[in-house]
Amino acid sequence: MIPSPCNKICTLNSNNVCVGCGRSREEIGAWSQLSEDDKKRVAERAKARLLAIAGLTPAKVKA
């Protein structure tokens, strides 16, 4: 089961992306109806968005 990336910092930026979890408004609304595969894809996109908001790229982030 893919857990929701929500961390209770629910604020949308000017692009309608949550600055807390990185999901779009549409992804947040659809989360409970998504398949596990779709949730995984959304979570991956959300993580990439958060990195972009922070001015980072995956290559600049150490594991």
C-alpha positions, 0 to 999 in steps of 0.5 A: 500500500502506497501511503499518502505523501501528505505531511499536513502542510497544506498550502498550494502555490501559484501553480496549484501544487502543494508546497508540503507534499508536491501533489497537484490539486487534482492529484490530491483530490483523486488520491483515494481513487487511484490504483497503487501503480498510479499512486506510486507515479503521483508520489514520484512526480510529487517528490520531483516537484518538491525538489524543483521548488527547492531548486534541486535536481535528483542528481544534487540530492544525496541518498 
